[in-house]
Amino acid sequence: PRTIEHILQLLPGTTNLWMILGTSPLERYWQAEIEQACQRFTNRVGFSFVSHFTLEQMRRRLSTLPARSAILYVLLTVDAAGVPYEQDAAFKVLASSANAPIFGLFDTQLEQGIVGGPLLSLHDMGEASARVAVRMLNGESPAAIQTPTFSQTLSMYNWRELQRWNI
């Protein structure tokens, strides 16, 4: 919800928000979670999920979006045809042809074509995961380990993308 709110604040004229997710079990889980979170915004913007498309179909669709559209790239590891993708590779294909600004969730996407906003730090998440793994390898019970909760604490923007989309 925070990312959607941010998109609507940055681009208040947005009428269409296109959600990019694939079809793996993890992506289906997140799509259900996002669909539920989107309910509170349905009076402000229309949502379209393209998880039923192949990567090529997504690329073609994102190149012809109607005016006042924005894109939220969540995750694409397996497309509708069952083709697996390394996340950065799929993102680059879509970002290269999109005719609307793309927003993301992770700081690593900032220099790859997203506009920016509140982002999760994959570096911080990786470090925390490594600390937990070391504790488990040292014999500590997983049930005894408290793991941190991460939130979108970073707000960063890509100046080139802000200029590109006149934001």
N, C-alpha and C positions, 0 to 999 in steps of 0.2 A: 504493500500500500504506500509506503514512503516514496518509492520510486515513481509510482503512478502519480501521486500527488505532486511530486517534483516536476514531472513532465508537463502536467497541466498548469503548474505555476509558470514554468519557463515558456510554454507555448499555449497560452490560454485559449487560442482559437482552435485547438485540436478537436476534431470531431471523430476521428478514427484512430484507434491504437491497435497495431498489428503485433501479435505476440509470437515470437519465434521459439518453438520447442520441437523436439523430435519425438520419437515413439518408443524409446526404451522404457523399461519399468520405472526407472528414476524420473524420466521426463514426464511420463504419464502421471506419476504421483504429484510432481510440481505443477503440472497443468491443472489438476483438480484443486490444489491449494490456491493457485492463482485465480482460477475461475471463482472460487468462493470469495477471495479478497476483492475481486473486481465488482462484486454485487453492489457495494456502496458507491460506486462511480457510474453506474449505468444511466443515471439521469444526466450525466455530464458528457459522456463519451461512449462510442460504440467499440466493442472489442471483437477482434477476429483472430482466431488461432489458426495457424497454418501447419499444424503438426500432421495433417493428412496429406501433405504434399511431399514430393521428392525434393531434393535440394535444387534441381534445375527448375522445377515448377515454382518453388519459393523464389528463386532468383528472378524468374520472369515476372512473377506477380509483384514483387517488391520494386521492380523497375517501372511499374505503371500504376502506382497507388494514386487514389484521388487526392486532390488538394486538401490541406489541413489534416494530413496523416502524420503519424509518428510511429516508430518501430521500437519495440522492446525485445532485445535479444537476450533470452534467458539461457537456453542450453540446446545444442543440437549435436548429439553424438550418434544417433541412428535416425535416418529419414524414413518416410512412409514405405519406401521400397525395401527397407531392411538394410540399406547400405550404411556401414559405420563410417564416421568421420572423426578425425582429430579436431577438437573444438575450434582451434584457431583457423584451421583450413576452411571449415564451413563458414565461419564468420567472415573471413576475407572474401570469399566468393559472393556472399550476400551484400557486404558493405560496398563492394566495388560497383554494384549496379543499382543500389537502392536510390529511389528518387525522393526519399523523406529522411529526416534526421533519425539516427539510430542511438538508442540509449542502452546501457548494459547494467550489469550488477557488480562487476569486478574491476579492480584497479588495473589489472593487466590488459584490459580491453581499451584503455584510454588512448594509447598511441596507435591503436589498430583501426580506429574509425568511429568510436562512440563519441557523443557530445560530452558526456560527463554527468556529474551530479553526485548524489550520495552513493558511495561505492564500498564494497567489502574488500579488505586487503587479503589477497591470497597468500602473501608472504607471512603475515601474522598468523593466518589459519594453519599454514604449513609448519611454522615453528611450534605452535601449540600442539599440533598432531605429533610432531617428532618427539616432543617432551613426554607426551603420553605413551608413545611407543617405547621409548627408552625405559620408562618406569615399568611397563609391562614386561619388557625383556629382562629387567632386573628382578623379576619375580613378584612384583606387586599385583594384587588382584584387580582386574578391570573394574569390578564393582566398587572398589575403594577409591577410585580416581575420579575426582570432580573435574569435569571438562568445562572450559569457559564457553559462554554464549557470545557469539559475534554479531555485531550489528553494523549497519552502514554508517560508520563514524567519519569516514573521509568524504569530503566534498571537493571534487577536483573537476576541472574542465579542460577540454582540448581547444585551444584558441583557434586553430585552423578549422575545426568543425563548427565552432560558433560563428566564424566568419562565413564559412561555406553556406550555412543555412540562415544567415542574417538574424542570428539570435543575439 
